[in-house]
Amino acid sequence: MHALSDQEFSRFQRFIFEQAGITMSLGKKALVSGRLAKRLQARQLDSFGAYFELLASGEADDEVQTAVDLLTTNETYFFREPKHFELLRQMASRAAAEGRALRVWSAASSSGEEAYSIAMVLADCMGSRAWEVMGSDISSRVLQRARTGHYPMERARHIPPAYLKRFCLRGVGPQDGTLLVTRELRSRVQFLQVNLNQALPQLGPFDLVFLRNVMIYFNGTTKREVATRVLSALRPGGHLCIGHSESLSGVVDNVQQVAPSIYRKL
């Protein structure tokens, strides 16, 4: 198998930008080569150029999805960024006291840890009252894993002990070292495949949206388009949480920053 050339890499840069709006730097060349090499073997192709031609042919939609899955980075864990979950708890407690429903969207949910973290807080604060959690991602592969709610136990280190006992089952025997989110909690979380770089399906309105560590992969234009789409699904007065290394300053003007990485829609 030939090494990935700069010219071939540029074609995959264009591919993932067109598919997902992700701007991939030259420093990601080794990542692209490593992740796609197995697909060349599976398809019995001897070059990355031939693999790209397969993707561009329009005759292998399943392979296009596989390539997108492999090239989108999915890193997450339970209860990431505690300040965001403090906000969620405040909003949930207020909604429960006022008898209101609460809808929350995990807009880049990856393998589901964020969405289930949200659901644990809502189940704790709102009980059987009306609440809804939706998780979405561009990758069908990680969404399939998210729906199972099955994770290595080391992912549980940030789950509050009371939540771990209440909402998770500890694996035994062959499943030792893993946890399973309870069926009851899994049934309250809906996962959908959504490409934030395209027109959104009718999803909203939501009271709170988590869009964390997503926009760092986009250029300025794509960042503005994605933020505008996501905000269209957020009700006025609702909140948007982004990653701590991200900012909406100069990106959209219909939000007000209320805390680091937390914005309110005007």
CYANA upper distance limits for C-alpha pairs under 8 A (distance plus 0.5 A):
  1 MET  CA     45 LEU  CA      8.44
  1 MET  CA     46 ASP  CA      5.30
  1 MET  CA     47 SER  CA      6.27
  2 HIS  CA     46 ASP  CA      7.14
  2 HIS  CA     47 SER  CA      5.89
  2 HIS  CA     48 PHE  CA      7.89
  3 ALA  CA     33 SER  CA      8.31
  3 ALA  CA     47 SER  CA      8.13
  3 ALA  CA     48 PHE  CA      8.29
  4 LEU  CA      8 GLU  CA      6.71
  4 LEU  CA      9 PHE  CA      6.97
  4 LEU  CA     29 LYS  CA      8.40
  4 LEU  CA     33 SER  CA      6.63
  4 LEU  CA     47 SER  CA      8.30
  4 LEU  CA     48 PHE  CA      6.67
  5 SER  CA      9 PHE  CA      6.61
  6 ASP  CA     10 SER  CA      6.69
  7 GLN  CA     11 ARG  CA      7.11
  8 GLU  CA     12 PHE  CA      7.09
  8 GLU  CA     48 PHE  CA      7.18
  8 GLU  CA     49 GLY  CA      6.49
  9 PHE  CA     13 GLN  CA      6.67
  9 PHE  CA     29 LYS  CA      7.00
  9 PHE  CA     32 VAL  CA      8.26
 10 SER  CA     14 ARG  CA      6.79
 11 ARG  CA     15 PHE  CA      6.65
 11 ARG  CA     52 PHE  CA      8.08
 12 PHE  CA     16 ILE  CA      6.66
 12 PHE  CA     52 PHE  CA      7.85
 13 GLN  CA     17 PHE  CA      6.70
 13 GLN  CA     23 THR  CA      7.56
 13 GLN  CA     24 MET  CA      6.30
 13 GLN  CA     25 SER  CA      8.48
 14 ARG  CA     18 GLU  CA      6.58
 15 PHE  CA     19 GLN  CA      6.61
 16 ILE  CA     20 ALA  CA      6.11
 16 ILE  CA     21 GLY  CA      7.20
 16 ILE  CA     22 ILE  CA      6.50
 16 ILE  CA     23 THR  CA      8.11
 16 ILE  CA     24 MET  CA      8.35
 16 ILE  CA     68 VAL  CA      7.33
 16 ILE  CA     71 LEU  CA      7.88
 17 PHE  CA     21 GLY  CA      4.69
 17 PHE  CA     22 ILE  CA      5.16
 17 PHE  CA     23 THR  CA      6.25
 17 PHE  CA     24 MET  CA      8.21
 18 GLU  CA     22 ILE  CA      8.43
 19 GLN  CA     68 VAL  CA      7.91
 19 GLN  CA    197 ASN  CA      8.32
 20 ALA  CA     68 VAL  CA      8.26
 20 ALA  CA    138 ILE  CA      8.17
 20 ALA  CA    195 ASN  CA      7.24
 20 ALA  CA    196 LEU  CA      8.03
 20 ALA  CA    197 ASN  CA      6.25
 21 GLY  CA    197 ASN  CA      6.20
 21 GLY  CA    217 TYR  CA      8.49
 21 GLY  CA    218 PHE  CA      6.72
 21 GLY  CA    222 THR  CA      6.83
 22 ILE  CA    217 TYR  CA      5.68
 22 ILE  CA    218 PHE  CA      5.63
 22 ILE  CA    219 ASN  CA      8.18
 23 THR  CA    217 TYR  CA      6.11
 23 THR  CA    218 PHE  CA      5.91
 23 THR  CA    219 ASN  CA      6.82
 24 MET  CA     28 LYS  CA      6.96
 24 MET  CA    217 TYR  CA      7.74
 25 SER  CA     29 LYS  CA      8.27
 28 LYS  CA     32 VAL  CA      6.77
 29 LYS  CA     33 SER  CA      6.71
 30 ALA  CA     34 GLY  CA      6.53
 31 LEU  CA     35 ARG  CA      6.55
 32 VAL  CA     36 LEU  CA      6.51
 32 VAL  CA     71 LEU  CA      7.25
 33 SER  CA     37 ALA  CA      6.35
 34 GLY  CA     38 LYS  CA      8.31
 35 ARG  CA     39 ARG  CA      8.48
 35 ARG  CA     70 LEU  CA      6.66
 35 ARG  CA     71 LEU  CA      7.72
 36 LEU  CA     40 LEU  CA      7.12
 36 LEU  CA     67 ALA  CA      7.76
 36 LEU  CA     70 LEU  CA      7.79
 37 ALA  CA     41 GLN  CA      7.11
 38 LYS  CA     42 ALA  CA      6.63
 39 ARG  CA     43 ARG  CA      6.51
 40 LEU  CA     44 GLN  CA      6.30
 40 LEU  CA     45 LEU  CA      5.45
 40 LEU  CA     46 ASP  CA      7.24
 40 LEU  CA     47 SER  CA      7.70
 40 LEU  CA     48 PHE  CA      7.66
 40 LEU  CA     51 TYR  CA      6.93
 41 GLN  CA     45 LEU  CA      6.73
 41 GLN  CA     46 ASP  CA      8.29
 45 LEU  CA     50 ALA  CA      6.96
 45 LEU  CA     51 TYR  CA      7.14
 46 ASP  CA     50 ALA  CA      7.68
 47 SER  CA     51 TYR  CA      7.09
 48 PHE  CA     52 PHE  CA      6.67
 49 GLY  CA     53 GLU  CA      6.78
 50 ALA  CA     54 LEU  CA      6.88
 51 TYR  CA     55 LEU  CA      6.97
 52 PHE  CA     56 ALA  CA      6.65
 53 GLU  CA     57 SER  CA      6.46
 54 LEU  CA     58 GLY  CA      8.10
 54 LEU  CA     59 GLU  CA      7.88
 54 LEU  CA     60 ALA  CA      7.40
 55 LEU  CA     59 GLU  CA      8.15
 55 LEU  CA     60 ALA  CA      6.90
 55 LEU  CA     61 ASP  CA      8.22
 55 LEU  CA     63 GLU  CA      7.27
 55 LEU  CA     64 VAL  CA      6.17
 60 ALA  CA     64 VAL  CA      6.94
 61 ASP  CA     65 GLN  CA      6.88
 62 ASP  CA     66 THR  CA      6.75
 63 GLU  CA     67 ALA  CA      6.60
 64 VAL  CA     68 VAL  CA      6.72
 65 GLN  CA     69 ASP  CA      6.59
 65 GLN  CA    139 SER  CA      8.05
 65 GLN  CA    140 SER  CA      8.14
 66 THR  CA     70 LEU  CA      6.75
 66 THR  CA    141 ARG  CA      8.49
 67 ALA  CA     71 LEU  CA      6.64
 68 VAL  CA     72 THR  CA      6.59
 68 VAL  CA    139 SER  CA      7.43
 69 ASP  CA    138 ILE  CA      8.14
 69 ASP  CA    139 SER  CA      5.40
 69 ASP  CA    140 SER  CA      7.48
 69 ASP  CA    141 ARG  CA      6.88
 69 ASP  CA    142 VAL  CA      8.39
 72 THR  CA    139 SER  CA      7.99
 74 ASN  CA    110 SER  CA      6.09
 74 ASN  CA    111 SER  CA      8.01
 74 ASN  CA    142 VAL  CA      8.41
 75 GLU  CA    110 SER  CA      7.70
 76 THR  CA     80 ARG  CA      7.99
 76 THR  CA    110 SER  CA      7.48
 76 THR  CA    111 SER  CA      8.01
 76 THR  CA    113 GLU  CA      7.17
 76 THR  CA    114 GLU  CA      7.70
 77 TYR  CA    113 GLU  CA      5.96
 77 TYR  CA    114 GLU  CA      7.24
 77 TYR  CA    155 ARG  CA      6.54
 78 PHE  CA    113 GLU  CA      5.41
 78 PHE  CA    114 GLU  CA      6.27
 78 PHE  CA    116 TYR  CA      8.26
 78 PHE  CA    117 SER  CA      6.32
 78 PHE  CA    155 ARG  CA      7.13
 78 PHE  CA    156 ALA  CA      7.12
 78 PHE  CA    157 ARG  CA      8.49
 78 PHE  CA    158 HIS  CA      6.59
 78 PHE  CA    159 ILE  CA      6.74
 79 PHE  CA     85 PHE  CA      7.65
 79 PHE  CA    113 GLU  CA      8.26
 79 PHE  CA    114 GLU  CA      7.13
 79 PHE  CA    117 SER  CA      6.22
 79 PHE  CA    158 HIS  CA      6.49
 79 PHE  CA    159 ILE  CA      6.92
 80 ARG  CA    114 GLU  CA      7.93
 80 ARG  CA    158 HIS  CA      8.27
 81 GLU  CA     85 PHE  CA      7.72
 82 PRO  CA     86 GLU  CA      6.82
 83 LYS  CA     87 LEU  CA      6.94
 84 HIS  CA     88 LEU  CA      6.84
 84 HIS  CA    241 CYS  CA      7.28
 84 HIS  CA    262 ILE  CA      8.19
 85 PHE  CA     89 ARG  CA      6.53
 85 PHE  CA    118 ILE  CA      7.98
 85 PHE  CA    121 VAL  CA      8.27
 86 GLU  CA     90 GLN  CA      6.77
 87 LEU  CA     91 MET  CA      6.70
 88 LEU  CA     92 ALA  CA      6.51
 88 LEU  CA    118 ILE  CA      8.14
 88 LEU  CA    121 VAL  CA      7.97
 88 LEU  CA    208 LEU  CA      8.39
 89 ARG  CA     93 SER  CA      6.51
 89 ARG  CA    121 VAL  CA      6.84
 89 ARG  CA    122 LEU  CA      7.86
 89 ARG  CA    125 CYS  CA      7.42
 90 GLN  CA     94 ARG  CA      6.66
 91 MET  CA     95 ALA  CA      6.62
 92 ALA  CA     96 ALA  CA      6.59
 92 ALA  CA    102 LEU  CA      7.48
 92 ALA  CA    121 VAL  CA      8.40
 92 ALA  CA    122 LEU  CA      6.66
 92 ALA  CA    125 CYS  CA      6.44
 92 ALA  CA    126 MET  CA      6.91
 93 SER  CA     97 ALA  CA      6.71
 93 SER  CA    125 CYS  CA      6.09
 93 SER  CA    126 MET  CA      7.33
 94 ARG  CA     98 GLU  CA      6.71
 95 ALA  CA     99 GLY  CA      6.36
 95 ALA  CA    100 ARG  CA      5.34
 95 ALA  CA    101 ALA  CA      6.98
 95 ALA  CA    102 LEU  CA      7.23
 95 ALA  CA    126 MET  CA      8.34
 96 ALA  CA    100 ARG  CA      6.68
 96 ALA  CA    101 ALA  CA      8.17
 96 ALA  CA    125 CYS  CA      7.65
 96 ALA  CA    126 MET  CA      5.91
 96 ALA  CA    129 ARG  CA      7.73
 99 GLY  CA    129 ARG  CA      8.29
100 ARG  CA    130 ALA  CA      7.92
101 ALA  CA    129 ARG  CA      7.56
101 ALA  CA    130 ALA  CA      5.25
101 ALA  CA    131 TRP  CA      5.79
102 LEU  CA    130 ALA  CA      7.26
102 LEU  CA    131 TRP  CA      5.23
102 LEU  CA    132 GLU  CA      6.90
102 LEU  CA    206 PHE  CA      8.10
102 LEU  CA    207 ASP  CA      6.78
103 ARG  CA    131 TRP  CA      6.25
103 ARG  CA    132 GLU  CA      5.29
103 ARG  CA    133 VAL  CA      6.52
103 ARG  CA    134 MET  CA      8.47
103 ARG  CA    205 PRO  CA      8.19
103 ARG  CA    206 PHE  CA      5.48
103 ARG  CA    207 ASP  CA      5.98
103 ARG  CA    208 LEU  CA      7.35
104 VAL  CA    118 ILE  CA      8.36
104 VAL  CA    132 GLU  CA      6.81
104 VAL  CA    133 VAL  CA      5.48
104 VAL  CA    134 MET  CA      6.91
104 VAL  CA    206 PHE  CA      6.13
104 VAL  CA    207 ASP  CA      6.50
104 VAL  CA    208 LEU  CA      5.44
104 VAL  CA    209 VAL  CA      6.26
104 VAL  CA    210 PHE  CA      8.36
105 TRP  CA    115 ALA  CA      8.32
105 TRP  CA    133 VAL  CA      6.38
105 TRP  CA    134 MET  CA      5.35
105 TRP  CA    135 GLY  CA      6.40
105 TRP  CA    136 SER  CA      8.29
105 TRP  CA    206 PHE  CA      7.20
105 TRP  CA    208 LEU  CA      7.01
105 TRP  CA    209 VAL  CA      5.26
105 TRP  CA    210 PHE  CA      6.71
106 SER  CA    114 GLU  CA      7.31
106 SER  CA    115 ALA  CA      6.19
106 SER  CA    133 VAL  CA      7.99
106 SER  CA    134 MET  CA      6.59
106 SER  CA    135 GLY  CA      5.10
106 SER  CA    136 SER  CA      6.83
106 SER  CA    209 VAL  CA      6.57
106 SER  CA    210 PHE  CA      5.41
106 SER  CA    211 LEU  CA      7.21
107 ALA  CA    134 MET  CA      8.46
107 ALA  CA    135 GLY  CA      6.49
107 ALA  CA    136 SER  CA      5.67
107 ALA  CA    137 ASP  CA      7.12
107 ALA  CA    209 VAL  CA      7.31
107 ALA  CA    210 PHE  CA      6.41
107 ALA  CA    211 LEU  CA      5.88
108 ALA  CA    135 GLY  CA      7.55
108 ALA  CA    136 SER  CA      6.09
108 ALA  CA    137 ASP  CA      5.38
108 ALA  CA    138 ILE  CA      8.25
108 ALA  CA    210 PHE  CA      8.18
108 ALA  CA    211 LEU  CA      6.74
108 ALA  CA    212 ARG  CA      7.76
108 ALA  CA    214 VAL  CA      7.62
109 SER  CA    113 GLU  CA      7.72
109 SER  CA    114 GLU  CA      6.52
109 SER  CA    115 ALA  CA      6.74
109 SER  CA    135 GLY  CA      5.76
109 SER  CA    136 SER  CA      5.95
109 SER  CA    137 ASP  CA      6.18
110 SER  CA    136 SER  CA      8.03
110 SER  CA    137 ASP  CA      6.35
110 SER  CA    139 SER  CA      7.98
110 SER  CA    142 VAL  CA      6.07
110 SER  CA    143 LEU  CA      7.07
110 SER  CA    146 ALA  CA      7.85
111 SER  CA    142 VAL  CA      5.23
111 SER  CA    143 LEU  CA      6.34
111 SER  CA    144 GLN  CA      8.37
111 SER  CA    145 ARG  CA      6.26
111 SER  CA    146 ALA  CA      4.92
112 GLY  CA    116 TYR  CA      6.68
112 GLY  CA    135 GLY  CA      7.59
112 GLY  CA    142 VAL  CA      8.38
112 GLY  CA    143 LEU  CA      7.70
112 GLY  CA    145 ARG  CA      8.18
112 GLY  CA    146 ALA  CA      4.92
112 GLY  CA    147 ARG  CA      7.91
112 GLY  CA    149 GLY  CA      7.71
113 GLU  CA    117 SER  CA      6.56
113 GLU  CA    146 ALA  CA      8.05
114 GLU  CA    118 ILE  CA      6.78
115 ALA  CA    119 ALA  CA      6.77
115 ALA  CA    133 VAL  CA      7.25
115 ALA  CA    134 MET  CA      7.57
115 ALA  CA    135 GLY  CA      6.21
115 ALA  CA    189 VAL  CA      7.70
116 TYR  CA    120 MET  CA      6.63
116 TYR  CA    181 VAL  CA      8.43
116 TYR  CA    185 LEU  CA      8.21
116 TYR  CA    186 ARG  CA      8.09
116 TYR  CA    189 VAL  CA      7.79
117 SER  CA    121 VAL  CA      7.09
117 SER  CA    159 ILE  CA      8.42
118 ILE  CA    122 LEU  CA      6.85
118 ILE  CA    133 VAL  CA      7.80
119 ALA  CA    123 ALA  CA      6.45
119 ALA  CA    132 GLU  CA      8.48
119 ALA  CA    133 VAL  CA      6.90
119 ALA  CA    185 LEU  CA      7.49
119 ALA  CA    188 ARG  CA      7.91
119 ALA  CA    189 VAL  CA      7.60
120 MET  CA    124 ASP  CA      6.61
120 MET  CA    163 TYR  CA      7.43
120 MET  CA    167 PHE  CA      7.54
120 MET  CA    185 LEU  CA      8.00
121 VAL  CA    125 CYS  CA      6.57
122 LEU  CA    126 MET  CA      5.91
122 LEU  CA    127 GLY  CA      7.56
122 LEU  CA    131 TRP  CA      7.56
123 ALA  CA    127 GLY  CA      5.17
123 ALA  CA    128 SER  CA      7.72
123 ALA  CA    185 LEU  CA      8.45
126 MET  CA    130 ALA  CA      8.20
126 MET  CA    131 TRP  CA      7.99
132 GLU  CA    188 ARG  CA      7.14
132 GLU  CA    189 VAL  CA      7.40
133 VAL  CA    188 ARG  CA      7.32
133 VAL  CA    189 VAL  CA      5.56
133 VAL  CA    190 GLN  CA      6.95
134 MET  CA    189 VAL  CA      6.27
134 MET  CA    190 GLN  CA      5.33
134 MET  CA    191 PHE  CA      6.31
134 MET  CA    192 LEU  CA      8.03
135 GLY  CA    189 VAL  CA      7.67
135 GLY  CA    190 GLN  CA      6.64
135 GLY  CA    191 PHE  CA      5.18
135 GLY  CA    192 LEU  CA      6.90
136 SER  CA    143 LEU  CA      8.07
136 SER  CA    191 PHE  CA      6.02
136 SER  CA    192 LEU  CA      5.34
136 SER  CA    193 GLN  CA      5.93
136 SER  CA    194 VAL  CA      6.13
137 ASP  CA    142 VAL  CA      8.28
137 ASP  CA    143 LEU  CA      7.30
137 ASP  CA    192 LEU  CA      7.47
137 ASP  CA    193 GLN  CA      5.78
137 ASP  CA    194 VAL  CA      5.93
137 ASP  CA    195 ASN  CA      7.32
138 ILE  CA    193 GLN  CA      6.02
138 ILE  CA    194 VAL  CA      5.76
138 ILE  CA    195 ASN  CA      5.42
138 ILE  CA    196 LEU  CA      8.08
139 SER  CA    143 LEU  CA      6.96
139 SER  CA    193 GLN  CA      7.40
140 SER  CA    144 GLN  CA      6.67
140 SER  CA    193 GLN  CA      6.89
141 ARG  CA    145 ARG  CA      7.17
142 VAL  CA    146 ALA  CA      6.59
143 LEU  CA    147 ARG  CA      6.75
143 LEU  CA    191 PHE  CA      7.21
143 LEU  CA    192 LEU  CA      8.02
143 LEU  CA    193 GLN  CA      7.81
144 GLN  CA    148 THR  CA      7.45
145 ARG  CA    149 GLY  CA      7.44
145 ARG  CA    150 HIS  CA      7.94
146 ALA  CA    150 HIS  CA      8.12
146 ALA  CA    191 PHE  CA      8.26
147 ARG  CA    186 ARG  CA      7.87
147 ARG  CA    191 PHE  CA      7.51
148 THR  CA    180 LEU  CA      8.42
149 GLY  CA    180 LEU  CA      6.08
149 GLY  CA    181 VAL  CA      5.60
149 GLY  CA    182 THR  CA      8.45
149 GLY  CA    186 ARG  CA      7.44
150 HIS  CA    178 THR  CA      7.55
150 HIS  CA    179 LEU  CA      6.30
150 HIS  CA    180 LEU  CA      4.99
150 HIS  CA    181 VAL  CA      7.03
151 TYR  CA    155 ARG  CA      7.29
151 TYR  CA    178 THR  CA      6.05
151 TYR  CA    179 LEU  CA      5.89
151 TYR  CA    180 LEU  CA      6.98
152 PRO  CA    156 ALA  CA      8.25
152 PRO  CA    177 GLY  CA      6.62
152 PRO  CA    178 THR  CA      4.78
152 PRO  CA    179 LEU  CA      6.73
153 MET  CA    157 ARG  CA      8.26
153 MET  CA    177 GLY  CA      5.73
153 MET  CA    178 THR  CA      4.96
153 MET  CA    179 LEU  CA      6.08
154 GLU  CA    177 GLY  CA      8.41
154 GLU  CA    178 THR  CA      8.48
156 ALA  CA    164 LEU  CA      8.08
159 ILE  CA    163 TYR  CA      6.96
159 ILE  CA    164 LEU  CA      6.51
160 PRO  CA    164 LEU  CA      6.70
161 PRO  CA    165 LYS  CA      6.73
162 ALA  CA    166 ARG  CA      6.61
163 TYR  CA    167 PHE  CA      6.06
163 TYR  CA    168 CYS  CA      7.94
164 LEU  CA    168 CYS  CA      5.72
164 LEU  CA    169 LEU  CA      8.39
165 LYS  CA    169 LEU  CA      7.90
167 PHE  CA    181 VAL  CA      6.43
167 PHE  CA    182 THR  CA      6.01
167 PHE  CA    185 LEU  CA      7.42
168 CYS  CA    179 LEU  CA      6.71
168 CYS  CA    180 LEU  CA      5.94
168 CYS  CA    181 VAL  CA      4.95
168 CYS  CA    182 THR  CA      5.88
169 LEU  CA    179 LEU  CA      6.00
169 LEU  CA    180 LEU  CA      5.53
169 LEU  CA    181 VAL  CA      6.80
169 LEU  CA    182 THR  CA      6.92
170 ARG  CA    176 ASP  CA      7.94
170 ARG  CA    177 GLY  CA      8.19
170 ARG  CA    178 THR  CA      6.83
170 ARG  CA    179 LEU  CA      5.24
170 ARG  CA    180 LEU  CA      7.11
171 GLY  CA    175 GLN  CA      5.04
171 GLY  CA    176 ASP  CA      5.09
171 GLY  CA    177 GLY  CA      6.74
171 GLY  CA    178 THR  CA      5.63
171 GLY  CA    179 LEU  CA      5.99
171 GLY  CA    180 LEU  CA      7.69
172 VAL  CA    176 ASP  CA      4.87
172 VAL  CA    177 GLY  CA      8.18
181 VAL  CA    185 LEU  CA      7.31
181 VAL  CA    186 ARG  CA      7.03
182 THR  CA    186 ARG  CA      6.73
183 ARG  CA    187 SER  CA      6.58
184 GLU  CA    188 ARG  CA      7.43
185 LEU  CA    189 VAL  CA      7.54
194 VAL  CA    200 LEU  CA      7.67
194 VAL  CA    201 PRO  CA      8.44
195 ASN  CA    200 LEU  CA      7.96
196 LEU  CA    200 LEU  CA      7.35
196 LEU  CA    226 VAL  CA      6.43
196 LEU  CA    229 ARG  CA      8.04
196 LEU  CA    230 VAL  CA      8.21
197 ASN  CA    222 THR  CA      7.90
197 ASN  CA    225 GLU  CA      8.07
197 ASN  CA    226 VAL  CA      6.56
199 ALA  CA    229 ARG  CA      7.88
200 LEU  CA    229 ARG  CA      7.52
203 LEU  CA    233 ALA  CA      6.99
204 GLY  CA    232 SER  CA      8.47
204 GLY  CA    233 ALA  CA      4.98
204 GLY  CA    234 LEU  CA      6.93
204 GLY  CA    235 ARG  CA      8.24
205 PRO  CA    233 ALA  CA      5.46
205 PRO  CA    234 LEU  CA      5.67
205 PRO  CA    235 ARG  CA      5.80
206 PHE  CA    233 ALA  CA      6.66
206 PHE  CA    234 LEU  CA      5.28
206 PHE  CA    235 ARG  CA      6.33
206 PHE  CA    238 GLY  CA      7.69
207 ASP  CA    234 LEU  CA      6.68
207 ASP  CA    235 ARG  CA      6.54
207 ASP  CA    237 GLY  CA      8.36
207 ASP  CA    238 GLY  CA      5.18
207 ASP  CA    239 HIS  CA      6.95
208 LEU  CA    234 LEU  CA      7.43
208 LEU  CA    238 GLY  CA      6.12
208 LEU  CA    239 HIS  CA      5.28
208 LEU  CA    240 LEU  CA      6.29
208 LEU  CA    241 CYS  CA      8.26
209 VAL  CA    234 LEU  CA      7.62
209 VAL  CA    239 HIS  CA      6.95
209 VAL  CA    240 LEU  CA      5.36
209 VAL  CA    241 CYS  CA      6.76
210 PHE  CA    240 LEU  CA      6.50
210 PHE  CA    241 CYS  CA      5.35
210 PHE  CA    242 ILE  CA      6.84
211 LEU  CA    240 LEU  CA      7.58
211 LEU  CA    241 CYS  CA      6.41
211 LEU  CA    242 ILE  CA      5.50
211 LEU  CA    243 GLY  CA      7.86
212 ARG  CA    241 CYS  CA      7.00
212 ARG  CA    242 ILE  CA      4.64
212 ARG  CA    243 GLY  CA      4.83
213 ASN  CA    242 ILE  CA      7.06
213 ASN  CA    243 GLY  CA      5.21
213 ASN  CA    244 HIS  CA      8.39
213 ASN  CA    245 SER  CA      8.07
213 ASN  CA    246 GLU  CA      7.64
214 VAL  CA    218 PHE  CA      8.16
214 VAL  CA    243 GLY  CA      8.22
215 MET  CA    223 LYS  CA      6.29
215 MET  CA    246 GLU  CA      7.48
216 ILE  CA    245 SER  CA      8.30
216 ILE  CA    246 GLU  CA      7.05
218 PHE  CA    222 THR  CA      6.16
218 PHE  CA    223 LYS  CA      5.93
219 ASN  CA    223 LYS  CA      6.43
220 GLY  CA    224 ARG  CA      6.77
220 GLY  CA    251 VAL  CA      8.09
221 THR  CA    225 GLU  CA      6.83
222 THR  CA    226 VAL  CA      6.53
223 LYS  CA    227 ALA  CA      6.51
223 LYS  CA    251 VAL  CA      7.67
224 ARG  CA    228 THR  CA      6.56
224 ARG  CA    251 VAL  CA      5.76
224 ARG  CA    252 VAL  CA      6.95
225 GLU  CA    229 ARG  CA      6.76
226 VAL  CA    230 VAL  CA      6.66
227 ALA  CA    231 LEU  CA      6.50
227 ALA  CA    251 VAL  CA      8.24
227 ALA  CA    252 VAL  CA      7.69
228 THR  CA    232 SER  CA      6.72
228 THR  CA    252 VAL  CA      7.51
229 ARG  CA    233 ALA  CA      7.55
230 VAL  CA    234 LEU  CA      7.43
231 LEU  CA    235 ARG  CA      8.46
231 LEU  CA    240 LEU  CA      8.47
231 LEU  CA    265 LYS  CA      7.92
234 LEU  CA    238 GLY  CA      6.46
234 LEU  CA    239 HIS  CA      8.06
234 LEU  CA    265 LYS  CA      7.90
235 ARG  CA    265 LYS  CA      7.85
236 PRO  CA    265 LYS  CA      5.81
236 PRO  CA    266 LEU  CA      6.13
237 GLY  CA    264 ARG  CA      6.31
237 GLY  CA    265 LYS  CA      5.59
237 GLY  CA    266 LEU  CA      6.39
238 GLY  CA    264 ARG  CA      6.18
238 GLY  CA    265 LYS  CA      6.08
239 HIS  CA    262 ILE  CA      7.43
239 HIS  CA    263 TYR  CA      6.08
239 HIS  CA    264 ARG  CA      4.95
239 HIS  CA    265 LYS  CA      6.70
240 LEU  CA    262 ILE  CA      6.33
240 LEU  CA    263 TYR  CA      5.64
240 LEU  CA    264 ARG  CA      6.76
240 LEU  CA    265 LYS  CA      8.04
241 CYS  CA    261 SER  CA      6.30
241 CYS  CA    262 ILE  CA      5.20
241 CYS  CA    263 TYR  CA      6.99
242 ILE  CA    246 GLU  CA      7.00
242 ILE  CA    247 SER  CA      8.06
242 ILE  CA    261 SER  CA      5.68
242 ILE  CA    262 ILE  CA      7.02
243 GLY  CA    247 SER  CA      8.45
243 GLY  CA    261 SER  CA      6.52
244 HIS  CA    260 PRO  CA      7.49
244 HIS  CA    261 SER  CA      5.89
246 GLU  CA    261 SER  CA      7.64
247 SER  CA    251 VAL  CA      8.50
247 SER  CA    261 SER  CA      7.41
248 LEU  CA    252 VAL  CA      6.74
249 SER  CA    253 ASP  CA      8.44
254 ASN  CA    265 LYS  CA      6.52
254 ASN  CA    266 LEU  CA      5.83
255 VAL  CA    263 TYR  CA      6.53
255 VAL  CA    264 ARG  CA      5.90
255 VAL  CA    265 LYS  CA      4.91
255 VAL  CA    266 LEU  CA      5.79
256 GLN  CA    263 TYR  CA      5.87
256 GLN  CA    264 ARG  CA      5.69
256 GLN  CA    265 LYS  CA      6.97
256 GLN  CA    266 LEU  CA      7.29
257 GLN  CA    261 SER  CA      8.05
257 GLN  CA    262 ILE  CA      6.45
257 GLN  CA    263 TYR  CA      4.76
257 GLN  CA    264 ARG  CA      6.81
258 VAL  CA    262 ILE  CA      6.36
258 VAL  CA    263 TYR  CA      6.03
258 VAL  CA    264 ARG  CA      7.16
259 ALA  CA    263 TYR  CA      7.55
